[in-house]
């Protein structure tokens, strides 16, 4: 699928950057004329993915988080969140609702929410090398006022 | 993230303003628990009317508050939930455990 525009950010896995990542995706996605619901959905998905990097990929250290956003032909936004952290041993299990290794503070709903708020989600991970989450969200064409 | 409280009889209202994410959640839980310890309410209302954004960190916050109210023998209700936070709560199925209204 042809790429129409793209942007890439790299930031340390500090929790104060969760809000930055949401703001960045909202600014970039403005080019797609999303509804408020669609915008809320992508902000939520990004927030979950970046939080996963901070809590799970780099539990005891601070490491780089790479956020790549692409607008694809056909009104589609691609969101990729990548880390070079610990990696996930069992991706299928991590994607199950309520599964968490984050303890009492986390609900284990991150992947479930990312999956239900986007049209597709792919998770690639290697233990010791890192994780890449790629999500796509199609924007519904709004009917023009007559 | 701002927390304001109001108490009337046995009812404690906790109102949140701002964005609730993992960055804010830990400090917020501590503050909410302190409020419950001090007030020992029979009913607790969590008012989310001022919340501009919430992710799944909010689910964990609500569940903790719910459990704490259970041990106090009281009840938690979540009110004035805006569209974006409501979508997150709906996806989690938490409404089967806690009373939630828009």
gemmi code that builds the backbone of each chain (N, CA, C; Angstrom):
import gemmi

chains = {
    "A": [
        ("UNK", (0.853, -1.207, 0.000), (0.000, 0.000, 0.000), (0.885, 1.253, 0.000)),
        ("UNK", (0.540, 2.217, -0.836), (1.368, 3.412, -0.964), (1.320, 4.293, 0.282)),
        ("UNK", (2.490, 4.773, 0.625), (2.581, 5.675, 1.784), (2.455, 7.115, 1.301)),
        ("UNK", (1.603, 7.893, 1.957), (1.411, 9.285, 1.558), (2.210, 10.244, 2.435)),
        ("UNK", (2.403, 9.864, 3.679), (3.156, 10.720, 4.603), (3.615, 9.861, 5.775)),
        ("UNK", (4.702, 10.270, 6.403), (5.147, 9.504, 7.573), (5.943, 10.398, 8.510)),
        ("UNK", (6.019, 9.971, 9.755), (6.782, 10.712, 10.756), (7.322, 9.699, 11.765)),
        ("UNK", (8.465, 10.021, 12.366), (9.104, 9.077, 13.275), (9.608, 9.829, 14.494)),
        ("UNK", (9.313, 9.336, 15.657), (9.792, 9.933, 16.905), (10.557, 8.874, 17.689)),
        ("UNK", (11.582, 9.304, 18.382), (12.252, 8.394, 19.311), (12.375, 9.127, 20.632)),
        ("UNK", (11.978, 8.453, 21.702), (12.032, 9.098, 23.026), (12.353, 8.051, 24.086)),
        ("UNK", (12.900, 8.467, 25.234), (13.188, 7.501, 26.294), (11.905, 6.992, 26.956)),
        ("UNK", (11.966, 5.790, 27.498), (10.777, 5.160, 28.088), (10.452, 5.748, 29.460)),
        ("UNK", (10.189, 7.043, 29.473), (9.776, 7.733, 30.701), (8.263, 7.920, 30.638)),
        ("UNK", (7.593, 7.713, 31.791), (6.131, 7.715, 31.751), (5.562, 9.077, 31.337)),
        ("UNK", (6.331, 10.156, 31.549), (5.825, 11.471, 31.132), (5.700, 11.551, 29.613)),
        ("UNK", (6.329, 10.636, 28.878), (6.226, 10.643, 27.411), (4.968, 9.942, 26.890)),
        ("UNK", (4.186, 9.325, 27.775), (2.913, 8.716, 27.343), (1.999, 9.802, 26.780)),
        ("UNK", (1.909, 10.914, 27.497), (1.074, 12.030, 27.036), (1.622, 12.645, 25.755)),
        ("UNK", (2.955, 12.708, 25.650), (3.576, 13.238, 24.436), (3.197, 12.387, 23.230)),
        ("UNK", (3.277, 11.056, 23.389), (2.980, 10.151, 22.271), (1.522, 10.305, 21.817)),
        ("UNK", (0.613, 10.474, 22.768), (-0.808, 10.671, 22.408), (-0.996, 11.973, 21.648)),
        ("UNK", (-0.317, 13.016, 22.140), (-0.415, 14.315, 21.473), (0.146, 14.263, 20.059)),
        ("UNK", (1.274, 13.544, 19.902), (1.926, 13.448, 18.592), (1.021, 12.741, 17.591)),
        ("UNK", (0.392, 11.642, 18.012), (-0.468, 10.911, 17.076), (-1.713, 11.736, 16.734)),
        ("UNK", (-2.215, 12.484, 17.706), (-3.397, 13.322, 17.445), (-3.076, 14.404, 16.414)),
        ("UNK", (-1.896, 15.030, 16.540), (-1.481, 16.080, 15.597), (-1.338, 15.510, 14.190)),
        ("UNK", (-0.647, 14.373, 14.087), (-0.385, 13.794, 12.772), (-1.676, 13.298, 12.125)),
        ("UNK", (-2.544, 12.682, 12.946), (-3.783, 12.102, 12.415), (-4.774, 13.177, 11.981)),
        ("UNK", (-4.528, 14.428, 12.383), (-5.426, 15.523, 11.997), (-5.530, 15.629, 10.475)),
        ("UNK", (-4.491, 15.169, 9.762), (-4.505, 15.211, 8.287), (-5.542, 14.264, 7.693)),
        ("UNK", (-6.063, 13.349, 8.530), (-6.993, 12.334, 8.022), (-8.462, 12.675, 8.266)),
        ("UNK", (-8.740, 13.820, 8.881), (-10.125, 14.215, 9.130), (-10.908, 13.117, 9.865)),
        ("UNK", (-10.348, 12.676, 10.986), (-10.989, 11.629, 11.782), (-12.152, 12.185, 12.584)),
        ("UNK", (-13.064, 11.305, 12.974), (-14.106, 11.706, 13.929), (-13.467, 11.730, 15.320)),
        ("UNK", (-14.164, 12.341, 16.270), (-13.640, 12.395, 17.643), (-13.470, 10.983, 18.214)),
        ("UNK", (-14.398, 10.092, 17.867), (-14.314, 8.708, 18.360), (-13.072, 8.020, 17.804)),
        ("UNK", (-12.831, 8.177, 16.483), (-11.658, 7.553, 15.869), (-10.369, 8.106, 16.471)),
        ("UNK", (-10.343, 9.412, 16.686), (-9.168, 10.050, 17.270), (-8.934, 9.530, 18.695)),
        ("UNK", (-10.008, 9.416, 19.470), (-9.926, 8.864, 20.821), (-9.383, 7.443, 20.795)),
        ("UNK", (-9.825, 6.664, 19.806), (-9.386, 5.272, 19.698), (-7.876, 5.184, 19.417)),
        ("UNK", (-7.366, 5.996, 18.483), (-5.928, 5.886, 18.179), (-5.084, 6.428, 19.335)),
        ("UNK", (-5.571, 7.479, 19.993), (-4.826, 7.988, 21.164), (-4.754, 6.916, 22.254)),
        ("UNK", (-5.865, 6.214, 22.465), (-5.897, 5.170, 23.493), (-4.948, 4.032, 23.122)),
        ("UNK", (-4.989, 3.609, 21.841), (-4.135, 2.503, 21.391), (-2.653, 2.858, 21.572)),
        ("UNK", (-2.282, 4.099, 21.216), (-0.883, 4.536, 21.363), (-0.486, 4.587, 22.841)),
        ("UNK", (-1.391, 5.084, 23.658), (-1.118, 5.176, 25.093), (-0.837, 3.789, 25.675)),
        ("UNK", (-1.625, 2.804, 25.263), (-1.435, 1.434, 25.759), (-0.097, 0.855, 25.282)),
        ("UNK", (0.210, 1.077, 23.999), (1.438, 0.499, 23.431), (2.678, 1.111, 24.085)),
        ("UNK", (2.680, 2.427, 24.268), (3.840, 3.104, 24.871), (3.960, 2.715, 26.352)),
        ("UNK", (2.824, 2.587, 27.036), (2.861, 2.159, 28.445), (3.468, 0.760, 28.551)),
        ("UNK", (3.114, -0.134, 27.615), (3.701, -1.485, 27.613), (5.222, -1.427, 27.538)),
        ("UNK", (5.751, -0.535, 26.682), (7.217, -0.402, 26.570), (7.813, 0.016, 27.919)),
        ("UNK", (7.173, 0.983, 28.557), (7.711, 1.531, 29.802), (7.650, 0.494, 30.929)),
        ("UNK", (6.498, -0.202, 31.025), (6.281, -1.127, 32.143), (6.952, -2.478, 31.891)),
        ("UNK", (6.815, -2.996, 30.648), (7.233, -4.381, 30.387), (8.570, -4.508, 29.655)),
        ("UNK", (8.808, -3.638, 28.639), (10.044, -3.795, 27.853), (11.265, -3.380, 28.659)),
        ("UNK", (11.110, -2.287, 29.391), (12.242, -1.757, 30.177), (11.823, -1.647, 31.651)),
        ("UNK", (11.584, -2.777, 32.336), (11.063, -2.695, 33.708), (12.018, -2.011, 34.686)),
        ("UNK", (13.308, -2.205, 34.497), (14.261, -1.650, 35.480), (15.193, -0.609, 34.885)),
        ("UNK", (15.033, -0.325, 33.619), (15.918, 0.641, 32.973), (15.087, 1.610, 32.129)),
        ("UNK", (15.781, 2.578, 31.549), (15.133, 3.465, 30.588), (15.771, 3.174, 29.237)),
        ("UNK", (14.949, 2.928, 28.237), (15.467, 2.615, 26.908), (14.678, 3.347, 25.837)),
        ("UNK", (15.114, 3.221, 24.583), (14.440, 3.966, 23.524), (13.104, 3.353, 23.089)),
        ("UNK", (12.137, 4.232, 22.853), (10.848, 3.848, 22.275), (10.754, 4.568, 20.934)),
        ("UNK", (10.441, 3.821, 19.881), (10.339, 4.427, 18.554), (8.874, 4.386, 18.106)),
        ("UNK", (8.331, 5.551, 17.835), (6.947, 5.665, 17.376), (6.968, 6.103, 15.926)),
        ("UNK", (6.445, 5.248, 15.050), (6.412, 5.605, 13.641), (4.965, 5.635, 13.170)),
        ("UNK", (4.584, 6.741, 12.540), (3.212, 6.912, 12.071), (3.230, 7.081, 10.567)),
        ("UNK", (2.331, 6.391, 9.877), (2.267, 6.509, 8.424), (0.816, 6.687, 7.990)),
        ("UNK", (0.614, 7.576, 7.026), (-0.696, 7.672, 6.392), (-0.591, 6.911, 5.078)),
        ("UNK", (-1.472, 5.936, 4.912), (-1.448, 5.083, 3.724), (-2.609, 5.439, 2.810)),
        ("UNK", (-2.418, 5.131, 1.550), (-3.480, 5.353, 0.573), (-4.743, 4.624, 1.039)),
        ("UNK", (-5.893, 5.261, 0.845), (-7.143, 4.628, 1.269), (-7.528, 5.041, 2.681)),
        ("UNK", (-7.087, 6.226, 3.105), (-7.455, 6.774, 4.420), (-7.146, 5.825, 5.570)),
        ("UNK", (-5.914, 5.365, 5.602), (-5.528, 4.445, 6.664), (-4.327, 4.994, 7.426)),
        ("UNK", (-4.400, 4.886, 8.749), (-3.286, 5.316, 9.588), (-2.589, 4.071, 10.124)),
        ("UNK", (-1.263, 4.030, 9.974), (-0.497, 2.925, 10.559), (0.319, 3.459, 11.728)),
        ("UNK", (0.218, 2.768, 12.841), (0.941, 3.165, 14.060), (1.889, 2.037, 14.417)),
        ("UNK", (3.178, 2.354, 14.501), (4.138, 1.319, 14.905), (4.885, 1.781, 16.159)),
        ("UNK", (4.851, 0.946, 17.187), (5.556, 1.256, 18.437), (6.586, 0.151, 18.670)),
        ("UNK", (7.843, 0.567, 18.729), (8.933, -0.403, 18.760), (9.852, -0.136, 19.951)),
        ("UNK", (10.357, -1.220, 20.556), (11.357, -1.054, 21.618), (12.461, -2.075, 21.429)),
        ("UNK", (13.578, -1.857, 22.104), (14.682, -2.820, 22.073), (14.839, -3.456, 23.457)),
        ("UNK", (13.705, -3.700, 24.093), (13.717, -4.166, 25.483), (13.716, -5.674, 25.626)),
        ("UNK", (13.092, -6.129, 26.701), (13.166, -7.513, 27.162), (12.521, -8.529, 26.211)),
        ("UNK", (11.496, -8.062, 25.489), (10.782, -8.984, 24.599), (9.727, -9.773, 25.354)),
        ("UNK", (8.833, -10.401, 24.584), (7.721, -11.164, 25.176), (7.943, -12.642, 24.877)),
        ("UNK", (7.899, -13.458, 25.928), (8.150, -14.890, 25.771), (7.033, -15.579, 24.987)),
        ("UNK", (5.802, -15.272, 25.376), (4.649, -15.929, 24.770), (3.662, -14.851, 24.331)),
        ("UNK", (3.755, -14.464, 23.049), (2.939, -13.348, 22.551), (1.450, -13.688, 22.614)),
        ("UNK", (1.086, -14.919, 22.233), (-0.329, -15.307, 22.231), (-0.924, -15.148, 23.626)),
        ("UNK", (-0.152, -15.533, 24.634), (-0.637, -15.445, 26.013), (-0.730, -13.985, 26.461)),
        ("UNK", (0.270, -13.182, 26.069), (0.281, -11.762, 26.451), (-0.926, -11.022, 25.862)),
        ("UNK", (-1.408, -11.508, 24.720), (-2.540, -10.844, 24.075), (-3.868, -11.199, 24.719)),
        ("UNK", (-3.893, -12.217, 25.567), (-5.149, -12.618, 26.211), (-5.605, -11.566, 27.207)),
        ("UNK", (-6.939, -11.299, 27.267), (-7.442, -10.339, 28.243), (-7.089, -10.762, 29.662)),
        ("UNK", (-6.777, -9.799, 30.493), (-6.496, -9.965, 31.925), (-5.151, -10.611, 32.227)),
        ("UNK", (-4.391, -11.017, 31.175), (-3.053, -11.535, 31.448), (-2.123, -10.352, 31.675)),
        ("UNK", (-1.430, -10.318, 32.797), (-0.436, -9.266, 33.017), (0.710, -9.770, 33.862)),
        ("UNK", (1.899, -9.233, 33.563), (3.039, -9.485, 34.438), (3.368, -8.196, 35.185)),
        ("UNK", (2.471, -7.222, 35.055), (2.714, -5.899, 35.632), (2.202, -5.737, 37.050)),
        ("UNK", (1.653, -6.819, 37.631), (1.176, -6.750, 39.009), (-0.154, -6.042, 39.127)),
        ("UNK", (-0.465, -5.667, 40.348), (-1.749, -5.123, 40.743), (-2.068, -3.775, 40.069)),
        ("UNK", (-1.019, -3.053, 39.650), (-1.224, -1.719, 39.096), (-1.753, -1.740, 37.670)),
        ("UNK", (-1.593, -2.877, 36.995), (-2.007, -2.971, 35.605), (-3.217, -3.888, 35.496)),
        ("UNK", (-4.071, -3.615, 34.547), (-5.295, -4.398, 34.423), (-5.159, -5.592, 33.502)),
        ("UNK", (-4.082, -5.631, 32.699), (-3.935, -6.705, 31.721), (-4.849, -6.516, 30.519)),
        ("UNK", (-5.281, -5.275, 30.304), (-6.231, -5.006, 29.220), (-5.601, -4.283, 28.039)),
        ("UNK", (-4.307, -4.000, 28.109), (-3.643, -3.194, 27.084), (-3.811, -3.730, 25.670)),
        ("UNK", (-3.394, -4.985, 25.444), (-3.481, -5.562, 24.099), (-4.938, -5.700, 23.641)),
        ("UNK", (-5.822, -6.052, 24.584), (-7.249, -6.187, 24.241), (-7.798, -4.865, 23.715)),
        ("UNK", (-7.435, -3.780, 24.390), (-7.920, -2.459, 23.978), (-7.293, -2.043, 22.647)),
        ("UNK", (-5.987, -2.278, 22.477), (-5.336, -1.937, 21.204), (-6.008, -2.679, 20.063)),
        ("UNK", (-6.309, -3.939, 20.304), (-6.901, -4.773, 19.261), (-8.324, -4.340, 18.933)),
        ("UNK", (-9.109, -4.005, 19.965), (-10.505, -3.664, 19.673), (-10.659, -2.218, 19.191)),
        ("UNK", (-9.656, -1.367, 19.416), (-9.771, 0.034, 18.996), (-9.131, 0.293, 17.622)),
        ("UNK", (-8.523, -0.746, 17.024), (-7.940, -0.574, 15.691), (-8.489, -1.675, 14.777)),
        ("UNK", (-8.165, -1.595, 13.492), (-8.674, -2.602, 12.558), (-7.773, -3.822, 12.486)),
        ("UNK", (-6.479, -3.629, 12.745), (-5.590, -4.791, 12.794), (-4.420, -4.501, 13.731)),
        ("UNK", (-3.882, -5.551, 14.326), (-2.725, -5.402, 15.218), (-1.801, -6.597, 15.023)),
        ("UNK", (-0.516, -6.280, 14.801), (0.474, -7.347, 14.656), (1.534, -7.141, 15.735)),
        ("UNK", (1.900, -8.210, 16.409), (2.927, -8.115, 17.453), (4.073, -9.040, 17.083)),
        ("UNK", (5.265, -8.461, 16.954), (6.452, -9.286, 16.703), (7.407, -9.076, 17.860)),
        ("UNK", (7.920, -10.156, 18.417), (8.777, -10.000, 19.589), (9.817, -11.102, 19.652)),
        ("UNK", (10.993, -10.737, 20.151), (12.034, -11.728, 20.383), (12.631, -11.456, 21.757)),
        ("UNK", (12.692, -12.488, 22.586), (13.205, -12.312, 23.947), (14.634, -11.777, 23.887)),
        ("UNK", (14.848, -10.702, 24.608), (16.180, -10.099, 24.661), (16.446, -9.091, 23.556)),
        ("UNK", (15.573, -9.041, 22.550), (15.813, -8.144, 21.405), (14.788, -7.019, 21.305)),
        ("UNK", (13.557, -7.285, 21.733), (12.561, -6.221, 21.697), (11.254, -6.627, 21.048)),
        ("UNK", (10.357, -5.661, 20.993), (8.994, -5.902, 20.512), (8.580, -4.797, 19.557)),
        ("UNK", (7.857, -5.190, 18.500), (7.276, -4.206, 17.586), (5.785, -4.472, 17.468)),
        ("UNK", (4.994, -3.462, 17.773), (3.537, -3.560, 17.632), (3.123, -2.665, 16.473)),
        ("UNK", (2.431, -3.231, 15.502), (1.976, -2.457, 14.345), (0.457, -2.528, 14.263)),
        ("UNK", (-0.166, -1.350, 14.299), (-1.630, -1.295, 14.254), (-2.072, -0.453, 13.064)),
        ("UNK", (-3.211, -0.803, 12.502), (-3.772, -0.001, 11.419), (-5.206, 0.387, 11.742)),
        ("UNK", (-5.516, 1.630, 11.404), (-6.876, 2.131, 11.649), (-7.370, 2.810, 10.384)),
        ("UNK", (-8.454, 2.293, 9.838), (-9.059, 2.902, 8.655), (-10.011, 4.000, 9.086)),
        ("UNK", (-9.972, 5.106, 8.376), (-10.850, 6.225, 8.708), (-12.083, 6.127, 7.823)),
        ("UNK", (-13.247, 6.136, 8.468), (-14.498, 6.100, 7.700), (-14.685, 7.431, 7.002)),
        ("UNK", (-14.972, 7.377, 5.729), (-15.259, 8.605, 4.977), (-16.561, 9.197, 5.490)),
        ("UNK", (-16.485, 10.449, 5.911), (-17.709, 11.080, 6.396), (-18.538, 11.576, 5.229)),
        ("UNK", (-19.849, 11.357, 5.336), (-20.721, 11.795, 4.242), (-20.745, 13.323, 4.202)),
        ("UNK", (-20.489, 13.851, 3.045), (-20.472, 15.309, 2.897), (-21.879, 15.872, 3.059)),
        ("UNK", (-21.981, 17.043, 3.713), (-23.284, 17.707, 3.867), (-23.787, 18.161, 2.497)),
        ("UNK", (-25.082, 17.965, 2.291), (-25.614, 18.339, 0.970), (-25.786, 19.837, 0.854)),
    ],
    "B": [
        ("UNK", (-3.429, 16.149, 36.179), (-4.516, 15.433, 36.862), (-4.818, 16.118, 38.184)),
        ("UNK", (-6.090, 16.493, 38.357), (-6.495, 17.171, 39.588), (-7.590, 16.358, 40.272)),
        ("UNK", (-7.495, 16.276, 41.595), (-8.512, 15.558, 42.372), (-9.184, 16.540, 43.323)),
        ("UNK", (-10.510, 16.620, 43.285), (-11.220, 17.426, 44.277), (-12.211, 16.517, 45.001)),
        ("UNK", (-12.439, 16.806, 46.267), (-13.315, 15.942, 47.061), (-14.439, 16.764, 47.697)),
        ("UNK", (-15.556, 16.104, 47.898), (-16.679, 16.733, 48.600), (-17.375, 15.666, 49.423)),
        ("UNK", (-17.697, 15.989, 50.667), (-18.356, 15.006, 51.518), (-19.682, 15.549, 52.028)),
        ("UNK", (-20.684, 14.676, 51.962), (-22.008, 15.068, 52.433), (-22.597, 13.863, 53.135)),
        ("UNK", (-22.699, 13.931, 54.443), (-23.157, 12.773, 55.205), (-22.187, 11.619, 55.010)),
        ("UNK", (-22.728, 10.460, 54.625), (-21.861, 9.289, 54.419), (-21.372, 9.154, 53.000)),
        ("UNK", (-21.624, 10.212, 52.192), (-21.256, 10.090, 50.780), (-20.044, 10.952, 50.445)),
        ("UNK", (-19.046, 10.306, 49.864), (-17.826, 11.013, 49.461), (-17.764, 11.067, 47.932)),
        ("UNK", (-17.624, 12.281, 47.401), (-17.496, 12.417, 45.946), (-16.070, 12.801, 45.595)),
        ("UNK", (-15.469, 11.998, 44.717), (-14.097, 12.246, 44.267), (-14.162, 12.631, 42.785)),
        ("UNK", (-13.747, 13.844, 42.460), (-13.856, 14.300, 41.070), (-12.472, 14.439, 40.442)),
        ("UNK", (-12.329, 13.851, 39.246), (-11.045, 13.885, 38.545), (-11.104, 14.846, 37.360)),
        ("UNK", (-10.036, 15.618, 37.188), (-9.920, 16.514, 36.041), (-8.570, 16.263, 35.377)),
        ("UNK", (-8.566, 16.196, 34.042), (-7.299, 16.032, 33.319), (-7.241, 14.730, 32.549)),
        ("UNK", (-6.049, 14.138, 32.483), (-5.846, 12.898, 31.732), (-5.340, 11.817, 32.678)),
        ("UNK", (-5.988, 10.662, 32.629), (-5.606, 9.561, 33.522), (-4.911, 8.466, 32.719)),
        ("UNK", (-3.590, 8.364, 32.893), (-2.806, 7.312, 32.241), (-1.886, 6.671, 33.276)),
        ("UNK", (-0.987, 5.805, 32.820), (-0.078, 5.102, 33.723), (0.809, 6.080, 34.491)),
        ("UNK", (1.182, 7.193, 33.819), (2.030, 8.209, 34.444), (1.360, 8.823, 35.686)),
        ("UNK", (0.050, 8.980, 35.612), (-0.687, 9.646, 36.696), (-1.236, 8.654, 37.730)),
        ("UNK", (-1.396, 7.375, 37.317), (-2.216, 6.443, 38.094), (-1.679, 6.157, 39.501)),
        ("UNK", (-0.372, 5.955, 39.618), (0.180, 5.520, 40.902), (-0.066, 6.564, 42.003)),
        ("UNK", (0.279, 7.816, 41.695), (0.096, 8.891, 42.682), (-1.388, 9.076, 42.982)),
        ("UNK", (-2.215, 8.908, 41.958), (-3.655, 9.093, 42.141), (-4.227, 8.032, 43.085)),
        ("UNK", (-3.818, 6.772, 42.912), (-4.325, 5.697, 43.776), (-3.989, 6.005, 45.237)),
        ("UNK", (-2.766, 6.475, 45.468), (-2.355, 6.811, 46.836), (-3.264, 7.899, 47.419)),
        ("UNK", (-3.517, 8.923, 46.605), (-4.374, 10.033, 47.062), (-5.798, 9.567, 47.325)),
        ("UNK", (-6.325, 8.722, 46.437), (-7.702, 8.236, 46.598), (-7.814, 7.384, 47.858)),
        ("UNK", (-6.808, 6.535, 48.104), (-6.828, 5.687, 49.297), (-6.769, 6.533, 50.568)),
        ("UNK", (-5.953, 7.595, 50.536), (-5.881, 8.505, 51.682), (-7.242, 9.152, 51.945)),
        ("UNK", (-7.928, 9.546, 50.882), (-9.253, 10.172, 51.015), (-10.238, 9.207, 51.675)),
        ("UNK", (-10.192, 7.920, 51.245), (-11.114, 6.928, 51.806), (-10.801, 6.676, 53.284)),
        ("UNK", (-9.503, 6.587, 53.611), (-9.103, 6.374, 55.013), (-9.623, 7.494, 55.892)),
        ("UNK", (-9.510, 8.724, 55.393), (-9.896, 9.885, 56.197), (-11.406, 9.992, 56.337)),
        ("UNK", (-12.139, 9.677, 55.266), (-13.583, 9.921, 55.275), (-14.395, 8.697, 55.705)),
        ("UNK", (-13.855, 7.485, 55.485), (-14.586, 6.229, 55.752), (-16.047, 6.324, 55.287)),
        ("UNK", (-16.260, 6.567, 54.005), (-17.631, 6.809, 53.532), (-18.439, 5.518, 53.387)),
        ("UNK", (-19.755, 5.686, 53.380), (-20.640, 4.554, 53.128), (-20.795, 4.404, 51.609)),
        ("UNK", (-20.938, 5.567, 50.962), (-21.026, 5.586, 49.500), (-19.905, 6.447, 48.939)),
        ("UNK", (-19.307, 5.955, 47.862), (-18.266, 6.735, 47.207), (-18.642, 6.922, 45.745)),
        ("UNK", (-18.611, 8.188, 45.292), (-18.887, 8.487, 43.887), (-17.597, 8.964, 43.246)),
        ("UNK", (-17.213, 8.295, 42.161), (-16.051, 8.748, 41.390), (-16.600, 9.490, 40.172)),
        ("UNK", (-16.404, 10.814, 40.172), (-16.953, 11.648, 39.106), (-15.870, 11.884, 38.046)),
        ("UNK", (-16.109, 11.332, 36.846), (-15.099, 11.431, 35.772), (-15.447, 12.541, 34.772)),
        ("UNK", (-16.378, 13.419, 35.148), (-16.851, 14.459, 34.220), (-15.747, 15.361, 33.675)),
        ("UNK", (-14.672, 15.542, 34.439), (-13.602, 16.442, 34.008), (-12.456, 15.718, 33.309)),
        ("UNK", (-12.647, 14.424, 33.053), (-11.559, 13.634, 32.466), (-11.550, 13.780, 30.943)),
        ("UNK", (-10.435, 14.275, 30.409), (-10.334, 14.448, 28.946), (-9.850, 13.169, 28.265)),
        ("UNK", (-9.135, 12.322, 29.026), (-8.609, 11.083, 28.456), (-8.396, 10.059, 29.562)),
        ("UNK", (-8.658, 8.795, 29.238), (-8.352, 7.711, 30.169), (-7.984, 6.460, 29.371)),
        ("UNK", (-6.906, 5.765, 29.774), (-6.598, 4.474, 29.143), (-6.811, 3.359, 30.172)),
        ("UNK", (-6.283, 2.166, 29.909), (-6.602, 1.032, 30.786), (-6.048, 1.194, 32.198)),
        ("UNK", (-5.144, 2.168, 32.397), (-4.675, 2.455, 33.760), (-5.859, 2.844, 34.647)),
        ("UNK", (-6.865, 3.481, 34.056), (-8.060, 3.900, 34.798), (-8.857, 2.715, 35.307)),
        ("UNK", (-8.831, 1.601, 34.540), (-9.557, 0.399, 34.957), (-8.977, -0.116, 36.272)),
        ("UNK", (-7.634, -0.168, 36.336), (-6.975, -0.644, 37.550), (-7.275, 0.279, 38.733)),
        ("UNK", (-7.332, 1.593, 38.473), (-7.640, 2.564, 39.540), (-9.052, 2.315, 40.074)),
        ("UNK", (-10.009, 2.147, 39.158), (-11.405, 1.939, 39.574), (-11.551, 0.616, 40.343)),
        ("UNK", (-10.868, -0.435, 39.872), (-10.951, -1.727, 40.559), (-10.385, -1.649, 41.981)),
        ("UNK", (-9.295, -0.905, 42.133), (-8.711, -0.752, 43.476), (-9.673, -0.030, 44.403)),
        ("UNK", (-10.275, 1.022, 43.880), (-11.227, 1.805, 44.671), (-12.438, 0.940, 45.040)),
        ("UNK", (-12.885, 0.153, 44.081), (-14.027, -0.736, 44.289), (-13.723, -1.739, 45.407)),
        ("UNK", (-12.534, -2.337, 45.358), (-12.148, -3.330, 46.376), (-12.053, -2.687, 47.753)),
        ("UNK", (-11.484, -1.472, 47.794), (-11.324, -0.769, 49.080), (-12.692, -0.452, 49.669)),
        ("UNK", (-13.641, -0.022, 48.812), (-14.993, 0.279, 49.301), (-15.678, -0.992, 49.790)),
        ("UNK", (-15.412, -2.117, 49.129), (-15.961, -3.399, 49.581), (-15.499, -3.732, 50.987)),
        ("UNK", (-14.212, -3.525, 51.247), (-13.695, -3.863, 52.584), (-14.258, -2.905, 53.638)),
        ("UNK", (-14.620, -1.699, 53.205), (-15.236, -0.751, 54.143), (-16.733, -1.024, 54.300)),
        ("UNK", (-17.247, -1.991, 53.535), (-18.675, -2.303, 53.578), (-19.511, -1.271, 52.846)),
        ("UNK", (-18.893, -0.512, 51.952), (-19.619, 0.531, 51.211), (-19.704, 0.205, 49.737)),
        ("UNK", (-20.083, 1.213, 48.972), (-20.344, 0.989, 47.555), (-19.737, 2.106, 46.718)),
        ("UNK", (-19.172, 1.703, 45.563), (-18.593, 2.691, 44.642), (-19.477, 2.813, 43.406)),
        ("UNK", (-19.738, 4.058, 42.995), (-20.364, 4.266, 41.687), (-19.495, 5.233, 40.895)),
        ("UNK", (-19.454, 5.029, 39.585), (-18.657, 5.884, 38.696), (-19.632, 6.669, 37.828)),
        ("UNK", (-19.523, 7.994, 37.874), (-20.518, 8.828, 37.186), (-19.899, 9.806, 36.193)),
        ("UNK", (-20.770, 10.361, 35.358), (-20.387, 11.380, 34.359), (-19.231, 10.945, 33.469)),
        ("UNK", (-19.307, 9.705, 33.010), (-18.211, 9.176, 32.195), (-18.368, 9.664, 30.753)),
        ("UNK", (-17.373, 10.354, 30.256), (-17.397, 10.887, 28.892), (-17.216, 9.789, 27.856)),
        ("UNK", (-17.314, 10.186, 26.592), (-17.338, 9.200, 25.506), (-16.066, 8.340, 25.434)),
        ("UNK", (-14.893, 8.987, 25.470), (-13.644, 8.222, 25.307), (-13.407, 7.272, 26.490)),
        ("UNK", (-13.493, 7.771, 27.755), (-13.325, 6.839, 28.879), (-14.363, 5.712, 28.882)),
        ("UNK", (-15.578, 6.032, 28.417), (-16.636, 5.021, 28.413), (-16.311, 3.881, 27.447)),
        ("UNK", (-15.703, 4.218, 26.298), (-15.309, 3.167, 25.339), (-14.277, 2.227, 25.964)),
        ("UNK", (-13.356, 2.808, 26.747), (-12.333, 1.987, 27.419), (-12.994, 1.078, 28.465)),
        ("UNK", (-13.901, 1.649, 29.244), (-14.573, 0.862, 30.290), (-15.440, -0.229, 29.667)),
        ("UNK", (-16.126, 0.106, 28.574), (-16.968, -0.887, 27.889), (-16.140, -2.057, 27.382)),
        ("UNK", (-14.959, -1.754, 26.815), (-14.102, -2.807, 26.254), (-13.603, -3.749, 27.351)),
        ("UNK", (-13.537, -3.237, 28.593), (-12.980, -4.043, 29.681), (-14.031, -4.916, 30.367)),
        ("UNK", (-15.293, -4.586, 30.205), (-16.354, -5.345, 30.875), (-16.462, -5.062, 32.361)),
        ("UNK", (-15.849, -3.968, 32.810), (-15.834, -3.632, 34.244), (-17.239, -3.276, 34.742)),
        ("UNK", (-18.140, -2.924, 33.809), (-19.501, -2.559, 34.207), (-20.270, -3.747, 34.812)),
        ("UNK", (-19.708, -4.964, 34.678), (-20.336, -6.120, 35.323), (-20.028, -6.143, 36.818)),
        ("UNK", (-19.021, -5.367, 37.226), (-18.582, -5.368, 38.626), (-18.940, -4.055, 39.313)),
        ("UNK", (-18.780, -2.958, 38.586), (-18.964, -1.626, 39.194), (-20.089, -0.888, 38.460)),
        ("UNK", (-20.897, -0.115, 39.234), (-21.956, 0.701, 38.620), (-21.342, 1.871, 37.888)),
        ("UNK", (-21.635, 1.956, 36.590), (-21.058, 3.021, 35.766), (-22.171, 3.723, 35.015)),
        ("UNK", (-22.170, 5.071, 35.066), (-23.173, 5.793, 34.275), (-22.522, 6.949, 33.523)),
        ("UNK", (-23.055, 7.215, 32.336), (-22.460, 8.221, 31.446), (-22.708, 9.650, 31.936)),
    ],
}
model = gemmi.Model(1)
for chain_id, residues in chains.items():
    chain = gemmi.Chain(chain_id)
    for i, (resn, *xyz) in enumerate(residues, 1):
        res = gemmi.Residue()
        res.name, res.seqid = resn, gemmi.SeqId(i, " ")
        for name, pos in zip(("N", "CA", "C"), xyz):
            atom = gemmi.Atom()
            atom.name, atom.element = name, gemmi.Element(name[0])
            atom.pos, atom.b_iso = gemmi.Position(*pos), 0.0
            res.add_atom(atom)
        chain.add_residue(res)
    model.add_chain(chain)
structure = gemmi.Structure()
structure.add_model(model)
structure.setup_entities()
